Amino acid sequence: MTELIRSAEATVLDKADSAVTVGVFDGVHTGHQKVISEVLERAKEAGLRRTVLVTFDRHPMSVTRPEAAPVLLTTLDEKLSLLQGMGLDVIFVEKFDDVTASTPYADYIRNRLVGDLGMRQLIVGYDFHLGRGRRGGSEALIEEGKRSAFGVTVVPPVVVEGTAVSSTRIRKDVMEKKMGRAARFLTRPYFFDADVESGGGMGSELGYPTANACVAHSEKLIPPGGAYAVTVDTGGASYGGMMNIGLAPTVRCDGRESIEVHLFNFDGDLYGSRLRIHVVEYIRDERRFRGREELMDQLLRDSVKVRRILEKKR
């Protein structure tokens, strides 16, 4: 079972010899998965007692360059939910603040990674940089490994469909509604967690009751407006369904887009619950309808199309 430790709790760790990786791991995509597999393999080969993944409680750029910080593929909670199923012994969540940002990479390695975490092997992605000014690139880390007696493995990029997998590439695909391509890079459909809030009840009147979903995390990437095929985890079961993202007629959820999800073969009340919405495929643009009958006709066509898509994905 993976142990989750916050940086304030570093002293509870013993100094077991460890294979360690460090990174943002936004999205936990196939490139990140390759790095984690390498951590597990290196630990086994070297006979180390522990595998440790170090990540941060926020994207470092939100501190170092907030005006350029990217939207997130995974919030911290979403990221941890994925990482905790990957066979690591410890996930160490580092608080990233001005102090962390200003720490030279050699000091961070010696004090935190070697001193607190007992690092004997460091495994990082090809584009990883550590420490103040991002000065701890691959060559610098290898040199520091020679000085501080730990091995360094730099994992090359994973290439899918002729493209090096990266969080930046996946963000672009989601914003372009290329959900299938994003899923191939992630090895799963893109998802977001959302809380169900009260709605106006119009969906029920039309025969398509919807859960009105609110994403509270303002930095989370939500796909652009339109209709999508989705699967939804409710906490107790999973359902296929269709989702519409658009501008709400009244401002709610901090003024963000309205997210309405209709679940197939579901009968119950989701109000107050948390959903995990997996975005399988983009269906059509958001549009304004001339009347109730036209809207109902479109919803019927959407339902038929989405059911066919989800059936093929089984």
N, C-alpha and C positions, 0 to 999 in steps of 0.2 A: 504494500500500500504506500502510495506517495505521501510524503510528509510536506506540508506547506508551512514555510517559515518566513516571517517578515524580517526586514533588516534590523529592526529594534530588538529582535529576539536572537541575534547571532550568537550570543554567548551560550545558548542552550545546546549548540552543536558540539559534538566531540570532534577531535582533529583527525578523523579517519582519512586515509589516503583516498583521494577522489579524482574522478574524471569530471571535468567541468566544462559547460558551455555558457556563453553570455550573449544576450541579444534582446532585441525588442520582441521578436517573434510575432509581429502583427499579422494575424490571419492563420498562423500555424500551417502554412502552405507546404507543398511537396518539397521545396528547398529546405525549409525548416525541419521537416520530417527526416530528410536525409542527414542533416547535422545531428539530430537526436539519435538516429540509428548508429551513427559513427561514435557517439558518446558511449552508448551501450556496448558496442563492439570493442572500443579501446579499453574500457574498464575491464572487460572480460579477458582480453589478451594480456593486459598488464597485471591482472590479479588484484585490482583495486577494490576496496570495500564498498565504495559508494559512487553513485552517479548524481550530479547536481546540475540543474539548469537555473541560471540566474537571469531574471528578467526585471523589468521596471514597473513601478506603479502608474506610470504615465509615459507617453511618448517623449523621449528626451528633447525633441525639438519644441515641445510646448513650453520648455524652460529656456532653452538656448536661443531659439528663433521662433517665438510664438506666432509671428506674422506669417511664417512659412510652414507651420506645423500641419501635417496631413490629417485628413479625417481617418478614422480608425476602421479597419476591417473587423477587429475584435476589441470589445471593451476588456478591461482587466478580468472581470468575472467570466466573460465568454472565453477568453484565452485560457484562463486557469482550468475551466471545465474541459477543454480539449487536452491540455498538457497533462492533466492528472490521469489520463487513460493511456499514457504512452510508455509506461514501464520505468520511469525515473524513480530514484529513491527520494530525492529532495527537490522541491521547487522553492527557490529563494527569491522573494520579491524585494528588490532594492528600492528604497525611497529615492526618487530622482528629484533633487532640488539644486539650488545654486551651489551648495557645497559639493555635491556629487559632480556637477558639471565642471567645477574648477579643479577637481582632483587630477593630478598627472597620472597617466596610465600605469607607470611603474609603481607608484605609491598604492594605487588601487589593487594592483595585482599582489604586491607583497603583503599588504595589510588585510585585505578582504579575501582574495581568492586563495592565496597560499596560507596566510595567517589564520583566518577564521574558518575557511572551508577545506583546508588540507589538500589543495590542488596539486596533483602530480602530472595530470594530462589536461591540456586546454584544447578544446575543439571549437572552431569558429567557422562561419561562412566566409566565402571568398571576398565579400565586400564589407566585412566587419571592421569597425574602428572603435577604439576605446579611449576614454580619458579626455582631459582638457584639450580643446581644439581638435579633437579626433586624431590625435597624433599617434595613437596606438594601432597602426595598421599591421598587416600581416608580417612584413619584414621586421618591424619594431618588436612585435610580440615574439617572433622567433629568437631574436637577439636577447630579449629579456628572459626567455626560457633557458637559454644557455647560462645566463648569469644566476638565475634563481632555481635552477635544477628541476625544470618541468618540461615535458614534451609538448610540442605544438603541432596540431593537425589543422590544415586549412582545407575545407571541403569545397570543391569546385561547384559551379552553378549546375542546377538541374535544368535541362533543356526539354521543353515540351512544344511540339509543333514548330520547331525552329526558333523558339524564343526562350531566353533565360527567365525562369520563374522568379518573380519578385513581387513584393507587396505593392509597389508602385504600378506595375503592369496590371495586377488584379484590380486595383482601384479604378484604373482607366477602363477596364472591361466592364465592371459593374456600372460605371457612369454612362457607358455606351450601350447598356442593356444586353451585353453579350454574356448572358448568365451561364450558358453551356460551356463557353471557353473558361470563364472564371472557375467553374466547378472542376474542370480538368486540371487547372493549376492548383486548386485547393484540395483536390481528391474528394470533394463533397460539395453539395450546393451551398452557395453563399447564404448565411443566415443572420438573423438578428433577434435579440430577445426584446419582448414588448409586454407591457402591462395593459390589461383590458380595462377600459373606462366606460362610463355610460355614454350611450349614443341617442340619436333622435328616433330610432325605431322604424325608419323608412324601409330598411332592408326587409324587415319582418312583414311589413305591409305588402311588399312586392313578392313575397314568397322566398326570399333569399336573406334570411337573418344573418347579420354580420356582427363580428366582434370588432369593436373600435379600439385599435391598438395604439398605445403611446410609448414611444422610445424616449426615455428620460435623459439618456446620455447625449448631450449636445454634440459631442465629437464623433459619434457613430455614423458611418456611411450608410445612408438609406438609398436604395435604387431610385432612379428618376420616376416621375409620375407616369402612370399607365396601369394596365391590367397584367397580372402575372399568374402563372400556375405555381402553386405552393404545396408543400406538406407542412403540417403544423404539429408540434409536440405540445400537449397540454399539461404535461407533468405526470399524467397517468396513462395516456394513450396517444397514438399518432393518427392524424387524419389528412386526407387529401383535401384540397380546396382551391379557391381562387381569391386573389387579393387585388384591391384597387388602391393605388396611391395617388393622391391629388390634394388640391387646396381645400381645406375645410371651409364650410360656409360661415362658421364661427370660429374664433381663435381659441385653440386649446392646445395642450401639450407644448407650451412655450412657443406657440406660433408656428410650429413645424407642420409638415404635410399631414393630411388626414390619411390614416391607414385603416382600411376596412377589409376584414377577412371573413369569407363565408366558408364554413367547413361542410364537406359532404358527409351525409349519414351521421350527423351529430345532432343530438337532442339534449339540451341542457343549458345551464347558465354559466358563462365564463367570467362574469363580472368580478373584478378584483384578482383574477388569476394572472400568472405570468405564462406567456407563450414563447416558444422558440419557433420562428417562422423561417423555413428553408425555401429560398426563392429558386424554383426549378427552371422556369422559362418565361420570357417576356411574350405577351400575347398581342397587345395593341396599345395605341396611345389613349390617353384620357381624352374624353370628348364631352361636349354638352349635347343633351338630347332635347328634342322638340316637345316631348311629352312622355307621359307614363308608359303608354303602349310601346313606343319606340325603345325606351329603356328596357322594358321587360323582354322584348324581342332580342335585344343585344345580350342581356344577361343569359338568356337561354342558349344563344349561340356560343357565348363564352364558356358556359358550363359544359356543353358537349365537347368543345375543343380541348378544354383543360382535362376532362376525364380521359380523353384519348391520349393526351400527352403523358399523364401520370400512369396510365396502363402500360405504355411502352417502356416507362422507366423502371417498372417492377423487375 
